[in-house]
Amino acid sequence: MVMDVVAAAARLEAQGRRIVHMEVGQPAAALKEYETALRQTPNRYRAFWGAARASDAVGNRAQASEYFGKLVNLARNGDTERPEVQEAKEFLAR
């Protein structure tokens, strides 16, 4: 498991991408990152989406629903065909 995380991190860095904990199998750490981002710059589209996915990954369905709901609300007057919005709507419909 640890080697898988290290290998994933190395691949992402080689692609020039910033490592996001969610991408290397650490959803609790990712959730903290997204929540920090939302405190510093509220109403960020990607931060709501990431926080929702991370919340779901750690088993907190209520929190995931809250973040997905905020994402849908944020996008209500915009591009609602984006895959993130569709994912949020599908999650909330379950």
Sequence and secondary structure as in RCSB ss.txt:
>XXXX:A:sequence
MVMDVVAAAARLEAQGRRIVHMEVGQPAAALKEYETALRQTPNRYRAFWGAARASDAVGNRAQASEYFGKLVNLA
RNGDTERPEVQEAKEFLAR
>XXXX:A:secstr
 HHHHHHHHHHHHHTT    GGGGT HHHHHHHHHHHHHHS S HHHHHHHHHHHHHTT HHHHHHHHHHHHHHT
TTS TTSHHHHHHHHHHH 
